[in-house]
Amino acid sequence: MSWREFWNRQNTIYVNDRHRALHDDQVARGICGLVRTPADIVLDYGCGDASEGETVATKCARLYLYDAAPTVRARLRERFAGTAGIEVLGEEGLAGVADGALDLIVVNSVLQYVPKRDFEALLDGFRAKLNPDGRLVLADIISPDASALGDIGALLGFALRGGFLVAACAGLVATFFSDYRKLRAQFGLTRYGEDEMKALLVAHGFTATRSPVNIGHNQTRMMFEARPEAK
């Protein structure tokens, strides 16, 4: 099984519906905070189920949702069928977005599942789709020295504040025996140091800064904002 196959089927990454709802709400609010004007055209790349997509769509002119997993795209199309301002993209649809059309691309909690060689190809594609004043935001980046204990602590703190602590504890036990843990042991998670990420972005035509706050509950992870350099 690959990471894409894992996300293409049912999984237990969220311990219950409350966990999923609170997570999606936090992510949506984080993306809303990145939208500069109501005229912005936004791509949420690797969006997952994006249950709060309508919230983001109220802040921008158009929201494109892309996920690599076909089953996720099918759920998105069903959920947002007829919703003004939201378009769910597959591979062809994403390729068909005009160069220079996007004001903001958000890639949240995705790159840990993408090999570094594939990420570099993605960067070139992202740069082409952004307009000269556009921004690329890479969030939930795991540093080389981050530990699983940091993720566990962040989850338990989130669960305590959100009222699902018992479910989170049970979920951690279930994760230990899950396919997620097996895949993480087999493939690992892709990690980037701050200087490494900035250097990669610069090498692919961006200027880059690290943001002080990450999207979502896990502040042990990093977020970067990049802008295309003038050609």
Backbone hydrogen bonds, N-H to C=O, Kabsch-Sander energy under -0.5 kcal/mol:
donor,donor_aa,acceptor,acceptor_aa,energy
6,F,2,S,-2.1
7,W,3,W,-2.3
8,N,4,R,-1.2
9,R,6,F,-1.2
20,R,16,N,-2.0
21,A,17,D,-2.7
22,L,18,R,-2.7
23,H,19,H,-2.5
24,D,20,R,-2.9
25,D,21,A,-2.1
26,Q,22,L,-2.3
27,V,23,H,-2.5
28,A,24,D,-2.5
29,R,25,D,-2.4
30,G,26,Q,-2.2
31,I,27,V,-2.5
32,C,28,A,-2.8
33,G,29,R,-1.8
34,L,31,I,-1.5
35,V,31,I,-0.9
35,V,32,C,-0.8
40,D,37,T,-1.8
42,V,40,D,-0.5
42,V,62,R,-2.7
43,L,104,L,-2.5
44,D,64,Y,-2.9
45,Y,43,L,-0.8
45,Y,106,V,-2.5
46,G,44,D,-0.5
46,G,66,Y,-2.3
47,C,44,D,-0.7
47,C,66,Y,-2.2
50,A,47,C,-0.9
53,G,50,A,-2.0
55,T,52,E,-0.7
56,V,52,E,-1.4
57,A,53,G,-2.5
58,T,54,E,-1.4
59,K,56,V,-1.9
60,C,57,A,-0.8
61,A,40,D,-2.1
62,R,40,D,-1.3
63,L,85,G,-3.3
64,Y,42,V,-3.5
64,Y,62,R,-0.5
65,L,87,E,-2.6
66,Y,44,D,-2.3
66,Y,64,Y,-0.5
67,D,89,L,-0.7
73,R,69,A,-2.2
74,A,70,P,-2.3
75,R,71,T,-1.9
76,L,72,V,-2.5
77,R,73,R,-2.6
78,E,74,A,-1.9
79,R,75,R,-2.7
80,F,76,L,-2.8
81,A,78,E,-0.6
83,T,80,F,-2.4
84,A,82,G,-0.6
86,I,83,T,-1.5
87,E,63,L,-2.4
89,L,65,L,-3.2
89,L,87,E,-0.5
94,L,90,G,-2.6
95,A,91,E,-2.3
96,G,92,E,-1.7
97,V,93,G,-0.5
97,V,94,L,-1.2
100,G,128,A,-1.6
101,A,98,A,-1.8
102,L,129,K,-2.8
103,D,41,I,-2.6
104,L,41,I,-1.6
105,I,135,R,-2.3
106,V,43,L,-2.8
107,V,137,V,-2.9
108,N,45,Y,-0.6
108,N,106,V,-0.5
109,S,107,V,-0.5
109,S,139,A,-1.7
113,Y,110,V,-2.2
114,V,111,L,-1.3
118,D,115,P,-0.6
119,F,115,P,-2.0
120,E,116,K,-1.8
121,A,117,R,-1.0
122,L,118,D,-2.0
123,L,119,F,-2.4
124,D,120,E,-1.4
125,G,121,A,-1.7
126,F,122,L,-3.0
127,R,123,L,-2.5
128,A,124,D,-1.7
129,K,125,G,-1.6
130,L,126,F,-1.5
131,N,102,L,-2.7
134,G,131,N,-2.5
135,R,103,D,-1.7
136,L,226,A,-3.0
137,V,105,I,-3.1
138,L,136,L,-0.5
138,L,224,F,-2.5
139,A,107,V,-2.6
139,A,137,V,-0.6
141,I,222,M,-2.8
146,A,143,S,-1.6
150,G,147,S,-0.7
151,D,147,S,-1.2
152,I,148,A,-2.5
153,G,149,L,-2.7
154,A,150,G,-2.3
155,L,151,D,-2.5
156,L,152,I,-2.7
157,G,153,G,-2.2
158,F,154,A,-2.2
159,A,155,L,-2.9
160,L,156,L,-2.4
161,R,157,G,-2.1
162,G,158,F,-2.2
163,G,159,A,-1.2
164,F,159,A,-2.2
165,L,159,A,-0.6
168,A,164,F,-2.2
169,C,165,L,-2.3
170,A,166,V,-2.1
171,G,167,A,-2.4
172,L,168,A,-2.1
173,V,169,C,-1.5
174,A,170,A,-2.2
175,T,171,G,-2.6
176,F,172,L,-1.3
177,F,173,V,-0.7
177,F,174,A,-0.9
178,S,175,T,-1.5
181,R,175,T,-0.6
182,K,178,S,-1.5
183,L,179,D,-2.9
184,R,180,Y,-2.6
185,A,181,R,-2.2
186,Q,182,K,-2.1
187,F,183,L,-3.4
188,G,183,L,-0.8
188,G,184,R,-1.1
190,T,112,Q,-2.7
192,Y,142,I,-2.5
197,M,193,G,-2.6
198,K,194,E,-2.3
199,A,195,D,-2.3
200,L,196,E,-2.3
201,L,197,M,-2.3
202,V,198,K,-2.4
203,A,199,A,-2.4
204,H,200,L,-1.0
204,H,201,L,-0.6
205,G,202,V,-1.7
206,F,201,L,-2.2
207,T,227,R,-2.7
209,T,225,E,-2.1
211,S,223,M,-3.0
219,Q,217,H,-1.2
221,R,218,N,-1.1
222,M,141,I,-2.6
223,M,211,S,-0.5
224,F,138,L,-2.7
225,E,209,T,-2.7
226,A,136,L,-2.9
227,R,207,T,-2.2
229,E,205,G,-3.1
